[in-house]
Structures are given as structure tokens and as C-alpha cells.
Amino acid sequence: MKNEILIYVHVPSRERPDELEVPGDITAIDLIEALASIYRVPVDKERVYDYYLKMDRPKALVRGNQKLSDTGMRNGSEVWFWNE
């Protein structure tokens, strides 16, 4: 069974969200670190647990060791970077 989720990532430097396929069995921290690396968003590695993702469809704040599949994230979810 495939466990990938197709999400739309909103990045401040871009007009439109990027469409990405991500594994559902990774944690929010894993996704935050990966997105920070891809989009060159500075992240304080010592405070990485202070960062979170704002999600729509469904609405939620996703952070820490939550697995994406456990947060309700699904195909078509929209995600924004946030911290503290």
C-alpha cells in the first residue's frame, strides 16, 4: 500500500504553492527539516521543536514527532511554514 500524500506547500518567496508528494509515515519535524532544506528557509536546529506547520484541509497545527498520517494530512492538504 502506498503511503504517499500529495500536498500543496506555500512558500513565502513564491506566488503559487508547490505540489509535493511526501511519505505519510514521516514526522512533522522530518518534513519541516526537508522543506527548510529544499526552499532554503533558515531553521535553528537547536530549536527545531519550536517550529510547526499550519495545515488546511483539514485545519491543524502540525509539529514535533507527530506522523503526518496521524494528523489527518491527506491528498490536497495545504501547508505553510511557521515557528513558535
mmCIF file of the C-alpha atoms, coordinates in Angstrom:
data_MODEL
# 
_entry.id   MODEL 
# 
loop_
_atom_site.group_PDB 
_atom_site.id 
_atom_site.type_symbol 
_atom_site.label_atom_id 
_atom_site.label_alt_id 
_atom_site.label_comp_id 
_atom_site.label_asym_id 
_atom_site.label_entity_id 
_atom_site.label_seq_id 
_atom_site.pdbx_PDB_ins_code 
_atom_site.Cartn_x 
_atom_site.Cartn_y 
_atom_site.Cartn_z 
_atom_site.occupancy 
_atom_site.B_iso_or_equiv 
_atom_site.pdbx_formal_charge 
_atom_site.auth_seq_id 
_atom_site.auth_comp_id 
_atom_site.auth_asym_id 
_atom_site.auth_atom_id 
_atom_site.pdbx_PDB_model_num 
ATOM 1  C CA . MET A 1 1  ? 0.000  0.000  0.000  1.00 0.00 ? 1  MET A CA 1 
ATOM 2  C CA . LYS A 1 2  ? 1.355  3.408  -0.937 1.00 0.00 ? 2  LYS A CA 1 
ATOM 3  C CA . ASN A 1 3  ? 1.631  5.807  1.939  1.00 0.00 ? 3  ASN A CA 1 
ATOM 4  C CA . GLU A 1 4  ? 2.423  8.969  -0.005 1.00 0.00 ? 4  GLU A CA 1 
ATOM 5  C CA . ILE A 1 5  ? 0.414  12.151 0.436  1.00 0.00 ? 5  ILE A CA 1 
ATOM 6  C CA . LEU A 1 6  ? 0.117  14.839 -2.242 1.00 0.00 ? 6  LEU A CA 1 
ATOM 7  C CA . ILE A 1 7  ? 0.260  18.233 -0.511 1.00 0.00 ? 7  ILE A CA 1 
ATOM 8  C CA . TYR A 1 8  ? 0.477  21.884 -1.542 1.00 0.00 ? 8  TYR A CA 1 
ATOM 9  C CA . VAL A 1 9  ? 3.293  23.783 0.160  1.00 0.00 ? 9  VAL A CA 1 
ATOM 10 C CA . HIS A 1 10 ? 3.048  27.574 0.448  1.00 0.00 ? 10 HIS A CA 1 
ATOM 11 C CA . VAL A 1 11 ? 6.460  29.239 0.384  1.00 0.00 ? 11 VAL A CA 1 
ATOM 12 C CA . PRO A 1 12 ? 6.764  32.994 1.041  1.00 0.00 ? 12 PRO A CA 1 
ATOM 13 C CA . SER A 1 13 ? 9.077  33.585 -1.945 1.00 0.00 ? 13 SER A CA 1 
ATOM 14 C CA . ARG A 1 14 ? 6.665  32.037 -4.466 1.00 0.00 ? 14 ARG A CA 1 
ATOM 15 C CA . GLU A 1 15 ? 3.326  33.236 -5.806 1.00 0.00 ? 15 GLU A CA 1 
ATOM 16 C CA . ARG A 1 16 ? 1.778  29.785 -6.083 1.00 0.00 ? 16 ARG A CA 1 
ATOM 17 C CA . PRO A 1 17 ? 2.047  26.757 -3.822 1.00 0.00 ? 17 PRO A CA 1 
ATOM 18 C CA . ASP A 1 18 ? 4.278  23.875 -4.888 1.00 0.00 ? 18 ASP A CA 1 
ATOM 19 C CA . GLU A 1 19 ? 2.757  20.439 -5.228 1.00 0.00 ? 19 GLU A CA 1 
ATOM 20 C CA . LEU A 1 20 ? 4.827  17.792 -3.418 1.00 0.00 ? 20 LEU A CA 1 
ATOM 21 C CA . GLU A 1 21 ? 4.395  14.114 -2.722 1.00 0.00 ? 21 GLU A CA 1 
ATOM 22 C CA . VAL A 1 22 ? 5.595  13.247 0.795  1.00 0.00 ? 22 VAL A CA 1 
ATOM 23 C CA . PRO A 1 23 ? 5.616  9.998  2.782  1.00 0.00 ? 23 PRO A CA 1 
ATOM 24 C CA . GLY A 1 24 ? 2.817  9.774  5.337  1.00 0.00 ? 24 GLY A CA 1 
ATOM 25 C CA . ASP A 1 25 ? 4.979  7.890  7.808  1.00 0.00 ? 25 ASP A CA 1 
ATOM 26 C CA . ILE A 1 26 ? 7.474  10.712 8.475  1.00 0.00 ? 26 ILE A CA 1 
ATOM 27 C CA . THR A 1 27 ? 7.179  13.132 11.369 1.00 0.00 ? 27 THR A CA 1 
ATOM 28 C CA . ALA A 1 28 ? 6.355  16.821 11.226 1.00 0.00 ? 28 ALA A CA 1 
ATOM 29 C CA . ILE A 1 29 ? 9.962  17.596 12.217 1.00 0.00 ? 29 ILE A CA 1 
ATOM 30 C CA . ASP A 1 30 ? 11.239 15.492 9.298  1.00 0.00 ? 30 ASP A CA 1 
ATOM 31 C CA . LEU A 1 31 ? 9.009  17.419 6.892  1.00 0.00 ? 31 LEU A CA 1 
ATOM 32 C CA . ILE A 1 32 ? 9.969  20.793 8.378  1.00 0.00 ? 32 ILE A CA 1 
ATOM 33 C CA . GLU A 1 33 ? 13.677 19.993 8.034  1.00 0.00 ? 33 GLU A CA 1 
ATOM 34 C CA . ALA A 1 34 ? 13.207 18.695 4.479  1.00 0.00 ? 34 ALA A CA 1 
ATOM 35 C CA . LEU A 1 35 ? 11.186 21.729 3.375  1.00 0.00 ? 35 LEU A CA 1 
ATOM 36 C CA . ALA A 1 36 ? 13.688 24.092 5.018  1.00 0.00 ? 36 ALA A CA 1 
ATOM 37 C CA . SER A 1 37 ? 16.455 22.409 3.067  1.00 0.00 ? 37 SER A CA 1 
ATOM 38 C CA . ILE A 1 38 ? 14.568 22.420 -0.243 1.00 0.00 ? 38 ILE A CA 1 
ATOM 39 C CA . TYR A 1 39 ? 13.450 26.055 -0.001 1.00 0.00 ? 39 TYR A CA 1 
ATOM 40 C CA . ARG A 1 40 ? 16.497 27.360 1.889  1.00 0.00 ? 40 ARG A CA 1 
ATOM 41 C CA . VAL A 1 41 ? 14.445 28.584 4.818  1.00 0.00 ? 41 VAL A CA 1 
ATOM 42 C CA . PRO A 1 42 ? 16.712 29.190 7.822  1.00 0.00 ? 42 PRO A CA 1 
ATOM 43 C CA . VAL A 1 43 ? 15.834 26.887 10.725 1.00 0.00 ? 43 VAL A CA 1 
ATOM 44 C CA . ASP A 1 44 ? 17.541 26.997 14.111 1.00 0.00 ? 44 ASP A CA 1 
ATOM 45 C CA . LYS A 1 45 ? 18.470 23.322 14.572 1.00 0.00 ? 45 LYS A CA 1 
ATOM 46 C CA . GLU A 1 46 ? 18.642 23.750 18.362 1.00 0.00 ? 46 GLU A CA 1 
ATOM 47 C CA . ARG A 1 47 ? 15.030 24.962 18.419 1.00 0.00 ? 47 ARG A CA 1 
ATOM 48 C CA . VAL A 1 48 ? 13.560 22.774 15.678 1.00 0.00 ? 48 VAL A CA 1 
ATOM 49 C CA . TYR A 1 49 ? 10.766 21.616 18.016 1.00 0.00 ? 49 TYR A CA 1 
ATOM 50 C CA . ASP A 1 50 ? 9.517  25.227 18.209 1.00 0.00 ? 50 ASP A CA 1 
ATOM 51 C CA . TYR A 1 51 ? 8.613  25.148 14.510 1.00 0.00 ? 51 TYR A CA 1 
ATOM 52 C CA . TYR A 1 52 ? 5.304  23.915 13.186 1.00 0.00 ? 52 TYR A CA 1 
ATOM 53 C CA . LEU A 1 53 ? 3.286  23.665 10.013 1.00 0.00 ? 53 LEU A CA 1 
ATOM 54 C CA . LYS A 1 54 ? -0.090 25.299 9.598  1.00 0.00 ? 54 LYS A CA 1 
ATOM 55 C CA . MET A 1 55 ? -2.343 22.971 7.653  1.00 0.00 ? 55 MET A CA 1 
ATOM 56 C CA . ASP A 1 56 ? -5.638 23.482 5.856  1.00 0.00 ? 56 ASP A CA 1 
ATOM 57 C CA . ARG A 1 57 ? -7.841 20.630 4.653  1.00 0.00 ? 57 ARG A CA 1 
ATOM 58 C CA . PRO A 1 58 ? -8.119 19.705 7.500  1.00 0.00 ? 58 PRO A CA 1 
ATOM 59 C CA . LYS A 1 59 ? -7.232 22.661 9.705  1.00 0.00 ? 59 LYS A CA 1 
ATOM 60 C CA . ALA A 1 60 ? -4.492 21.847 12.199 1.00 0.00 ? 60 ALA A CA 1 
ATOM 61 C CA . LEU A 1 61 ? -1.117 22.834 13.555 1.00 0.00 ? 61 LEU A CA 1 
ATOM 62 C CA . VAL A 1 62 ? 1.352  20.042 12.937 1.00 0.00 ? 62 VAL A CA 1 
ATOM 63 C CA . ARG A 1 63 ? 4.527  19.801 15.000 1.00 0.00 ? 63 ARG A CA 1 
ATOM 64 C CA . GLY A 1 64 ? 7.057  17.610 16.723 1.00 0.00 ? 64 GLY A CA 1 
ATOM 65 C CA . ASN A 1 65 ? 7.032  13.842 16.417 1.00 0.00 ? 65 ASN A CA 1 
ATOM 66 C CA . GLN A 1 66 ? 3.503  13.619 15.023 1.00 0.00 ? 66 GLN A CA 1 
ATOM 67 C CA . LYS A 1 67 ? 3.428  11.348 11.984 1.00 0.00 ? 67 LYS A CA 1 
ATOM 68 C CA . LEU A 1 68 ? 1.823  13.102 9.049  1.00 0.00 ? 68 LEU A CA 1 
ATOM 69 C CA . SER A 1 69 ? -0.674 10.275 8.556  1.00 0.00 ? 69 SER A CA 1 
ATOM 70 C CA . ASP A 1 70 ? -1.784 10.654 12.195 1.00 0.00 ? 70 ASP A CA 1 
ATOM 71 C CA . THR A 1 71 ? -2.502 14.384 11.809 1.00 0.00 ? 71 THR A CA 1 
ATOM 72 C CA . GLY A 1 72 ? -5.263 13.981 9.237  1.00 0.00 ? 72 GLY A CA 1 
ATOM 73 C CA . MET A 1 73 ? -2.993 15.238 6.435  1.00 0.00 ? 73 MET A CA 1 
ATOM 74 C CA . ARG A 1 74 ? -4.309 13.865 3.174  1.00 0.00 ? 74 ARG A CA 1 
ATOM 75 C CA . ASN A 1 75 ? -4.149 14.410 -0.573 1.00 0.00 ? 75 ASN A CA 1 
ATOM 76 C CA . GLY A 1 76 ? -4.926 18.065 -1.237 1.00 0.00 ? 76 GLY A CA 1 
ATOM 77 C CA . SER A 1 77 ? -3.866 19.361 2.193  1.00 0.00 ? 77 SER A CA 1 
ATOM 78 C CA . GLU A 1 78 ? -2.241 22.802 2.126  1.00 0.00 ? 78 GLU A CA 1 
ATOM 79 C CA . VAL A 1 79 ? 0.769  23.508 4.338  1.00 0.00 ? 79 VAL A CA 1 
ATOM 80 C CA . TRP A 1 80 ? 2.525  26.704 5.478  1.00 0.00 ? 80 TRP A CA 1 
ATOM 81 C CA . PHE A 1 81 ? 5.780  27.111 7.466  1.00 0.00 ? 81 PHE A CA 1 
ATOM 82 C CA . TRP A 1 82 ? 5.500  28.732 10.905 1.00 0.00 ? 82 TRP A CA 1 
ATOM 83 C CA . ASN A 1 83 ? 7.614  28.957 14.017 1.00 0.00 ? 83 ASN A CA 1 
ATOM 84 C CA . GLU A 1 84 ? 6.871  29.466 17.674 1.00 0.00 ? 84 GLU A CA 1 
# 
